[in-house]
Amino acid sequence: MKASHMCLKTLKEAPQEAVIDSHILLLRSGMIKKNVAGVYTYMPLGLKVLNKIEQVVREEMNAIGSEEILCSALQPKELWLESGRWNKYGPELMRLKDRNDHDFCLGPTHEEIFTSIVRDSVQSYKELPISLYQIQTKYRDEMRPRFGLIRSREFIMKDAYTFDLNEEGLNKSYDEMYKAYERIFTRLHLNFTAVLADTGAIGGNASHQFMALSNIGESTIIYNDNYSADQEKAEARPDVYNEEDTLKDIEEVDTPNVKTIEELSKFLNVSPKRIIKSIVYKDYVNNRLVLCLLRGDREINKIKVVNKLGVGEYDIDFATADDFKDTNSVFGFIGPVGLNLYTLVDNEVTTMINAIAGSNKKDKHIKNVNFGRDFNGEVVDIRLVTKGDLDLVKGEPLKEEKGIEVGQVFKLGTKYSDSMKCLYVDQNGNSVPMVMGCYGIGISRTLQACIEQYHDELGICLPEDLAPYKAVIIPIKYDGLMKDVADNLYKELKEKNVDVILDDRGQSFGVKAHDWDLIGIPYQIVVGRDAVNNQVEFKHRKSTSKEVIDTIDAINRLTK
């Protein structure tokens, strides 16, 4: 490709919205162009990299016998009503109507479509198992799109679905897909790990996420040698902290205008670990308030709460002062004693002796509160696990690391086949629901994750097999002998099927070299004063090493 014919526009500075390196570099290199918040156009250079990622995914999907199809992004409401997700999915689901007032959505995922395809195509156990996948654009109405392709409203995903006779078949399909994902992310040169994960809005009974390790990742990985999980899913041993071992009588204390755990800890001169934290949610599905009790130094894990309640993440919200008008409590001084609300008690709270809690009276708290004697509730694990907690396996400390979620696999079971009547006839003539798995890879997010892991102070430096082009020929001046040598190199490399650029633009050498460093072309062949000896400067982008070699040697290196 000749640079003068390329749609190429690099930027000296990135827009102010770009705050992480990979987003900045995607914009500055001209790989993507913003349309509106969370929606981008993939420009020629970015699309070439995207296509290479897709090709790796296709090869590995095809290798395990998964067949590719392509579905519409536009999905009818009726299928989502069958699955029960039309009202449960939440505000991220982009809904619209056609001119006949029929309801549709732009698919954030395709469980309903794939399930409907297979139920209409398969009748007998002899036709199973089946594995189908697609690479397609998805839509989610993110409240706050950010970080470029990491959290966008329109994105490209590979989603696959398996349909098996039973759980044994699902386990085999899941294992095959898991191993295929390991091969995919290894071939893409990502530093990644797989962790236990929550199933979220997709549902199912088991899931793993594949995380590209990165300090800018939005996901937190909790791990040690015995265990690894996404923080939303992570569990740990309850920590027992007590300064006393004999139960005392409840004692009311004045705490004027002291509302937060931090304020109360300072006012009473006690550790936050002695205080019961009361968090109240509004449960819109069941039209009730839910009291959640934690130790004072802990944070609530909202995902664990919604999973326990059996509702969607958007079906609950923090209660406000107005919600307490018809209760016997006062906002800011909420406590479990005598408060008649549905109550979830974190299992650490049950080990606390003579704890401190809100009294449900203004400017007052109570001491010596004990679970079982003074209050009750459903005991669950609803706290956010953090580093330093002990794993459930061997009781060893857990660590934290950030990651970018690039893939996730789910054991759906019969969640969709039950509700949508995706059945097969078994050997005995009985109708049986198919057992399903679901498997996603964020293609566009993987593109940015690769750049986040492979860049330096000059720009992008992707591995050779992911970069948009393999080499660029840069004549210092595109005329005379330098032009002849550059043109001949370009011709010979093209004939040998090397994906090469000839920078024939009328720009200064400094501008041209800067552009290709920024874009990250693995090899630069500079044609300068040594052209008279049929020699060029050969530069490796990643190591920035340079050497003067004969043109024939340059051709041989690039065609190995």
ChimeraX attribute file (.defattr): number of C-alpha atoms within 10 A of each C-alpha:
attribute: neighborCount
match mode: 1-to-1
recipient: residues
	/A:1	15
	/A:2	14
	/A:3	16
	/A:4	13
	/A:5	10
	/A:6	12
	/A:7	10
	/A:8	14
	/A:9	13
	/A:10	18
	/A:11	14
	/A:12	9
	/A:13	11
	/A:14	16
	/A:15	13
	/A:16	7
	/A:17	12
	/A:18	17
	/A:19	13
	/A:20	13
	/A:21	19
	/A:22	26
	/A:23	23
	/A:24	20
	/A:25	26
	/A:26	29
	/A:27	23
	/A:28	22
	/A:29	26
	/A:30	21
	/A:31	24
	/A:32	22
	/A:33	18
	/A:34	13
	/A:35	9
	/A:36	10
	/A:37	15
	/A:38	22
	/A:39	19
	/A:40	19
	/A:41	13
	/A:42	18
	/A:43	18
	/A:44	16
	/A:45	20
	/A:46	23
	/A:47	17
	/A:48	17
	/A:49	21
	/A:50	23
	/A:51	15
	/A:52	17
	/A:53	22
	/A:54	20
	/A:55	12
	/A:56	15
	/A:57	23
	/A:58	19
	/A:59	13
	/A:60	19
	/A:61	24
	/A:62	15
	/A:63	11
	/A:64	14
	/A:65	11
	/A:66	20
	/A:67	15
	/A:68	16
	/A:69	12
	/A:70	10
	/A:71	16
	/A:72	12
	/A:73	18
	/A:74	15
	/A:75	20
	/A:76	19
	/A:77	17
	/A:78	14
	/A:79	18
	/A:80	21
	/A:81	15
	/A:82	15
	/A:83	19
	/A:84	14
	/A:85	17
	/A:86	17
	/A:87	12
	/A:88	18
	/A:89	19
	/A:90	15
	/A:91	13
	/A:92	14
	/A:93	20
	/A:94	16
	/A:95	17
	/A:96	14
	/A:97	12
	/A:98	8
	/A:99	6
	/A:100	6
	/A:101	8
	/A:102	11
	/A:103	14
	/A:104	20
	/A:105	18
	/A:106	21
	/A:107	23
	/A:108	22
	/A:109	22
	/A:110	21
	/A:111	22
	/A:112	21
	/A:113	17
	/A:114	18
	/A:115	24
	/A:116	16
	/A:117	12
	/A:118	20
	/A:119	18
	/A:120	10
	/A:121	11
	/A:122	17
	/A:123	16
	/A:124	16
	/A:125	18
	/A:126	12
	/A:127	13
	/A:128	16
	/A:129	18
	/A:130	17
	/A:131	22
	/A:132	20
	/A:133	23
	/A:134	20
	/A:135	21
	/A:136	18
	/A:137	19
	/A:138	21
	/A:139	21
	/A:140	20
	/A:141	18
	/A:142	17
	/A:143	12
	/A:144	11
	/A:145	18
	/A:146	18
	/A:147	21
	/A:148	27
	/A:149	26
	/A:150	25
	/A:151	18
	/A:152	23
	/A:153	24
	/A:154	21
	/A:155	21
	/A:156	19
	/A:157	23
	/A:158	23
	/A:159	23
	/A:160	25
	/A:161	26
	/A:162	27
	/A:163	29
	/A:164	24
	/A:165	23
	/A:166	16
	/A:167	15
	/A:168	11
	/A:169	17
	/A:170	22
	/A:171	16
	/A:172	12
	/A:173	23
	/A:174	22
	/A:175	13
	/A:176	13
	/A:177	23
	/A:178	21
	/A:179	12
	/A:180	19
	/A:181	23
	/A:182	16
	/A:183	15
	/A:184	21
	/A:185	24
	/A:186	12
	/A:187	15
	/A:188	20
	/A:189	16
	/A:190	19
	/A:191	15
	/A:192	18
	/A:193	18
	/A:194	20
	/A:195	21
	/A:196	22
	/A:197	22
	/A:198	24
	/A:199	22
	/A:200	15
	/A:201	14
	/A:202	17
	/A:203	16
	/A:204	19
	/A:205	12
	/A:206	15
	/A:207	22
	/A:208	22
	/A:209	25
	/A:210	25
	/A:211	27
	/A:212	25
	/A:213	22
	/A:214	19
	/A:215	14
	/A:216	16
	/A:217	19
	/A:218	14
	/A:219	19
	/A:220	23
	/A:221	30
	/A:222	28
	/A:223	21
	/A:224	16
	/A:225	11
	/A:226	13
	/A:227	18
	/A:228	23
	/A:229	22
	/A:230	27
	/A:231	24
	/A:232	23
	/A:233	20
	/A:234	24
	/A:235	22
	/A:236	22
	/A:237	17
	/A:238	19
	/A:239	15
	/A:240	13
	/A:241	15
	/A:242	13
	/A:243	12
	/A:244	11
	/A:245	9
	/A:246	8
	/A:247	13
	/A:248	14
	/A:249	11
	/A:250	15
	/A:251	12
	/A:252	15
	/A:253	15
	/A:254	13
	/A:255	18
	/A:256	11
	/A:257	13
	/A:258	19
	/A:259	18
	/A:260	12
	/A:261	20
	/A:262	14
	/A:263	14
	/A:264	22
	/A:265	18
	/A:266	12
	/A:267	12
	/A:268	11
	/A:269	9
	/A:270	13
	/A:271	16
	/A:272	20
	/A:273	23
	/A:274	23
	/A:275	24
	/A:276	26
	/A:277	25
	/A:278	22
	/A:279	17
	/A:280	23
	/A:281	19
	/A:282	18
	/A:283	20
	/A:284	14
	/A:285	13
	/A:286	12
	/A:287	9
	/A:288	14
	/A:289	21
	/A:290	22
	/A:291	22
	/A:292	26
	/A:293	29
	/A:294	24
	/A:295	28
	/A:296	23
	/A:297	14
	/A:298	19
	/A:299	15
	/A:300	20
	/A:301	17
	/A:302	17
	/A:303	21
	/A:304	20
	/A:305	22
	/A:306	18
	/A:307	15
	/A:308	13
	/A:309	16
	/A:310	11
	/A:311	19
	/A:312	21
	/A:313	18
	/A:314	14
	/A:315	19
	/A:316	23
	/A:317	14
	/A:318	12
	/A:319	17
	/A:320	13
	/A:321	10
	/A:322	8
	/A:323	15
	/A:324	15
	/A:325	11
	/A:326	7
	/A:327	12
	/A:328	12
	/A:329	21
	/A:330	18
	/A:331	20
	/A:332	20
	/A:333	22
	/A:334	26
	/A:335	27
	/A:336	26
	/A:337	18
	/A:338	13
	/A:339	16
	/A:340	14
	/A:341	15
	/A:342	14
	/A:343	20
	/A:344	23
	/A:345	25
	/A:346	22
	/A:347	21
	/A:348	21
	/A:349	26
	/A:350	19
	/A:351	17
	/A:352	25
	/A:353	21
	/A:354	23
	/A:355	26
	/A:356	30
	/A:357	28
	/A:358	30
	/A:359	25
	/A:360	22
	/A:361	17
	/A:362	19
	/A:363	17
	/A:364	21
	/A:365	23
	/A:366	22
	/A:367	19
	/A:368	19
	/A:369	26
	/A:370	23
	/A:371	18
	/A:372	9
	/A:373	9
	/A:374	13
	/A:375	16
	/A:376	17
	/A:377	18
	/A:378	12
	/A:379	15
	/A:380	17
	/A:381	22
	/A:382	27
	/A:383	27
	/A:384	18
	/A:385	26
	/A:386	21
	/A:387	14
	/A:388	13
	/A:389	18
	/A:390	20
	/A:391	24
	/A:392	14
	/A:393	10
	/A:394	11
	/A:395	12
	/A:396	17
	/A:397	17
	/A:398	21
	/A:399	18
	/A:400	18
	/A:401	16
	/A:402	19
	/A:403	23
	/A:404	25
	/A:405	26
	/A:406	23
	/A:407	24
	/A:408	24
	/A:409	26
	/A:410	24
	/A:411	26
	/A:412	25
	/A:413	23
	/A:414	23
	/A:415	18
	/A:416	24
	/A:417	24
	/A:418	16
	/A:419	13
	/A:420	20
	/A:421	18
	/A:422	25
	/A:423	24
	/A:424	23
	/A:425	17
	/A:426	15
	/A:427	10
	/A:428	6
	/A:429	10
	/A:430	10
	/A:431	16
	/A:432	19
	/A:433	25
	/A:434	30
	/A:435	26
	/A:436	32
	/A:437	26
	/A:438	27
	/A:439	23
	/A:440	22
	/A:441	25
	/A:442	21
	/A:443	25
	/A:444	26
	/A:445	22
	/A:446	26
	/A:447	25
	/A:448	24
	/A:449	28
	/A:450	23
	/A:451	22
	/A:452	27
	/A:453	20
	/A:454	18
	/A:455	19
	/A:456	15
	/A:457	9
	/A:458	16
	/A:459	24
	/A:460	28
	/A:461	25
	/A:462	24
	/A:463	17
	/A:464	16
	/A:465	15
	/A:466	22
	/A:467	21
	/A:468	24
	/A:469	21
	/A:470	19
	/A:471	26
	/A:472	23
	/A:473	26
	/A:474	27
	/A:475	29
	/A:476	22
	/A:477	19
	/A:478	21
	/A:479	12
	/A:480	8
	/A:481	17
	/A:482	23
	/A:483	19
	/A:484	15
	/A:485	23
	/A:486	27
	/A:487	17
	/A:488	13
	/A:489	21
	/A:490	24
	/A:491	13
	/A:492	13
	/A:493	20
	/A:494	14
	/A:495	10
	/A:496	13
	/A:497	10
	/A:498	16
	/A:499	16
	/A:500	23
	/A:501	22
	/A:502	20
	/A:503	25
	/A:504	22
	/A:505	16
	/A:506	11
	/A:507	13
	/A:508	11
	/A:509	18
	/A:510	9
	/A:511	9
	/A:512	19
	/A:513	19
	/A:514	14
	/A:515	22
	/A:516	23
	/A:517	22
	/A:518	25
	/A:519	26
	/A:520	29
	/A:521	26
	/A:522	26
	/A:523	23
	/A:524	25
	/A:525	26
	/A:526	24
	/A:527	27
	/A:528	22
	/A:529	16
	/A:530	15
	/A:531	20
	/A:532	12
	/A:533	10
	/A:534	16
	/A:535	21
	/A:536	29
	/A:537	21
	/A:538	23
	/A:539	18
	/A:540	15
	/A:541	23
	/A:542	20
	/A:543	9
	/A:544	12
	/A:545	9
	/A:546	14
	/A:547	10
	/A:548	15
	/A:549	16
	/A:550	16
	/A:551	22
	/A:552	13
	/A:553	14
	/A:554	19
	/A:555	17
	/A:556	12
	/A:557	10
	/A:558	16
	/A:559	11
	/A:560	5
